[in-house]
Amino acid sequence: MTLIAISVAAYVLGAASPALGDSLFTNFAAATWLIRGGEIYRIVTAMFLHAGFFHVAINMYSLYVLGPALERSVKSWPFAGLYFGSGIAGGVAAVVLSSGPSVAVGASGAIFGVFGAWFLHGYRTRHTAFGDAMFRQMLALLVINAVISIGVPRISWQAHLGGFLGGMFITWVWQSLPRESNTVAMRTAVGATVSVVGLVIAWML
């Protein structure tokens, strides 16, 4: 709910004051050439900016649907680590895989990370009735989103792919931890480590 509130507040402030909205985009959007120039903070700040009402609405609705159950399962700090780790992975992928200068905003990379977490969980529990149903649903959503990401202009499929893989990786590490080490602190550390490594890679570009 905190992540949703920040994103919605940023949109409302920008919509209420076009000058402020332009300033937010100018100073905090993920412009690939500026990130390569050292402004790596843009990878994080761009996660809370959105290009229009539909953009923020669909992203925040997706987070509202996919996020709470996962957060209850892993606890809030690990969920935040997954969210930021996936979002940063998506931002780095967008910089690395973009063919030319581009500007991106939105939480899609982070949300695809949450989606990736559910996808992996469904795959690993597909031998159960609930897991099989979840995996089939996640697979269908993956195909639909892949088509949309590639076929619709001005959508960063690179950020979606990077975020999805980042979320799957973090979840895989969580599930691979020994029972005695699978604590809230350790799960949080995994997401934080992925976030830091992603920012270091961006800084080195």
Secondary structure, 3 states (H helix, E strand, C coil): CHHHHHHHHHHHHHHHCHHHHHHHHHHHCEEHHHHHCCCCHHHHHHHHCCCCHHHHHHHHHHHHHHHHHHHHHHCHHHHHHHHHHHHHHHHHHHHHHCCCCCEECCCHHHHHHHHHHHHHHHHHCCCCHHHHHHHHHHHHHHHHHHHHHHHCCCCCHHHHHHHHHHHHHHHHHHHHCCHHHCCHHHHHHHHHHHHHHHHHHHHHC
